[in-house]
């Protein structure tokens, strides 16, 4: 929604209106676009890897790679804090997809590491993933210059329970996504 303010007053307008008829076959179109996007990012003159946490987003990318017989290795960070460590999930996904998985061990950050993180961050946000990602990127860059990542795709793939709960709730726009995820009333 946006507002137009002029001499006649304040008027609100919608950017779009959901059309249920256009959602037919959206899952097939989405899968096709996803595959096209992932494969287009493999074009490189340097070695490529794909990060794998074992979550929905990175596992989806790994699945697209596997379905297209891509032999690029997957890379995972084994976290020091076991409550955040998803490397066991990543191992299961890699095994299921018959793909190679390289595991990098997380490190305890030094003051110099924290200075580097602050220096290279465009926007310092309160996100503990900044530190683990720093070590993942730093150690991955020794062998790879291009990395695929599903970071930020949880919203698209309903990666967290809260996303699914939103669709199951009375939210009008999100209800339109039910057919894509085969969710019935």
N, C-alpha and C positions, 0 to 999 in steps of 0.2 A: 504494500500500500504506500502511496505517496501523496503529498499535499501540494496544491497549487494555491498560492496566496497572491491575490491581486486586488484591485480597487473594489471589486464586487464582493469580496469576502474570501473565506478559506473553504476550499473544496477538496475532498478526498477522492482518490481514484485507485483502482486495483491495477497491478502490473499484469496479472493474468487471471484466468478463471479455469479451474480444473475441468477437463472434459473427459468423462468416464469412457466415452467411445474411443478415445485416442490411446487408452491404456491397454486395449486388446493387443496381444502379442508384444507387449512392452518388455517382458522377460527375455524373449528371443532377441529383440533389438538391443537390449541392454547387454546381453551376453556377447553379441556380435561386436558392439562398440568396445566393450572391455577387452576382448581378444585383440582387436585391431590396435587399441592403444598400447597394450602390453607388448605386443610384437613389434610395434613401431619403435619402441624404446630400446630394442635390442640392437639396432643398427649402430655399430660403433667400430672404430679401428683399434680400440683398446679392450682389455678384458672386462667383462661385465659380471656382476653378481646380483642376487636378489636377497634382500633381508627377509628373514623368516623368524617370527616370534612364536608361531603356532596359533596365533589368533585368526579371526575370520578374514581380516583384510590381507595380510601377507600370505596366508594359506590360499586365498583365492588367486592371487597372482602366481604363486607357485603351481597351482593346479592348471592354470592357463599355460604356463611354460611346459609342464609335463605333457599335457594333451597335445602340444605342438612339437613334441620330441626335442625340446630345447635341452641342451646339455650344460647350461650354465650352472655353476655351483650356487648353493644357497648359503647364507651366512647368518649366524645367530650369536647373540651375546648371552653368555651365562652370567647371570647377576650374582653379586656377592650376597645380597639379601634374598634368602630363599623364598620369602613371601612374594617377591616380584619376579622370581626366576621362572621363565616359561620355556627354558631350553628342552625340558623333557617333552613338552607338547610339540616343539619344533622337530625333535628327533622322530616322533611318531608320524608327523605329517611328511617329513622327508622320506621316511621308510615306506609309507603308504604310496607315495608318488614315485618311488624308486629314483630319488635324486640325491646327489652328494650334498652333504651339509658340513660346513666348516664352523666350528664353535670357537668363539673368542671369549676369553675370560675377562670379566669386569675387573676393574682396579679400584683401589681406594684413592680418591683424588688428592693430589698434593696442592699446596697453595699455588704453585706455578700452573697446574692444570686449571684451577678455578680462575686464575687471571686470564688464561688463554680462552676459556669458555666465555668469560665476560667480554673479552676483546673481540671475539669472532661472532658474538650474538648481535643481531640487528636490534632485537627487542628483548630485554631481559624480563622474562615472565617467571612466575612462580611455578615452574614445572621441573620436578626432579628428573624427568627424562632427559633434560639438557645434559646432565652429567654422564648418564649411561650412553646416550647417543654420541657424545664426544669421544668416548673410548671405542665405541663400535666404529665410528667413522675413521678415527685416527688409525686403528689397527687394520681396518679393511683397506685403507688407502695404500698400504704397503704392496698389495697384490692387485687391487682393482681401482680403476678411476671412474667407473660408472656403476651405480647401484640402483636397483629398482626398490621401491619401498611402498608399502600399503598405508603408510602413516597418514592418518586423517580420513581413511575410508570406512571407519566403523559406522559412521552415520549412514553410508550407502548400503552396507551389508548387515545392518542391525547387529553390530558387534557387541553391544552391551545390552543387558536386560532392560535398561531404561528406554532404549530405542524400540524394542519390541512392545514394551508397555504402552508407549505413545501410540503405536499403531492399533493396539487392542482397545485403547481408550476411545472416547467419543470424538477425537480430533478429526474434523471433516476431511482435510487434505490428506492426512495420514491413512484414513480409511480407504482411500483410493489405491493405496499401495498393497492392500491385502491380496488381490489376485496375483501380483508379482511374486509374493512369498508364499502362495498357496495357503493363506490363512482364511479360514471360514468363520462365519459369525458364531 
